[in-house]
Amino acid sequence: MRTDPFTDTFMFLIGQQGDQQALGVFGWFLVALFWALLIGSALIAARNWRADPEQRTAAHVWTWIARTMMGAMWFQGALWKLPLPESAGFLFWTTQISENAAFAFHRALAAQVVLPLLPLFQGVSFLAEMSFAASLMLGFAVRLSSLLAIGFVLQLWLGLYHVDYEWPWLFWFMVFTLASFIVHRAGYSLGLDALLRREKRLEPRWSRLHALAS
């Protein structure tokens, strides 16, 4: 049950929210992982700040904060897809898609394909959202992960379109934010993308792939 934003944030950071406690020991692993990503994000930002004077602007700092917060959102959103292989939360929302998607083919896909293979799709969904979280928080391959995340969000927008208590515009605010990360190459704002490009740590073939993804 929610209390207030400050208490809820603190409880999440120390692993005391219900979704975390329900996972037992594995919940503490996820708390450690989140802190590792958060600290990693700060250390990468600090390294960029020291090494590159062009990074020392309000625009770069704001982009880093927005990117990190969006990554944190994906991380927390992935938790209700646990425990694997099947969680009540993922079953509930997939059922909602099978009944409330905007188009009949989408409803049929959820009912006839996703629900019968729920453990598979739940695992893929969990890993996808965690990869979005890590990418955005660390600032690595941000354009690619943001593009994939947009596809993920659009699927939810259409899938939950007829759910009365969902606000369709909410999904578009997420799309707009992720699209801005693509346009402005948010990984180059105090992120790992900027560090790798500047220090040229990748081999030429990987450097070309990284340039496309970042």
ABEGO torsion letter per residue (X at the ends): XBBBAAAAAAAAAAGABAAAAAAEAAAAAAAAAAAAAAAAAAAAAAAAAAABAAABBAAAAAAAAAAAAAAAAAAAAAAAAOBOABBAAAAAAAAAAAAABABAAAAAAAAAAAAAAAAAAAAAAAAAAAAAAAAAAAGBGAAAAAAAAAAAAAAAAAAAAABAABBAAAAAAAAAAAAAAAAAGAAABGBAAAAAAAAGABBAAAAAAAAAAX
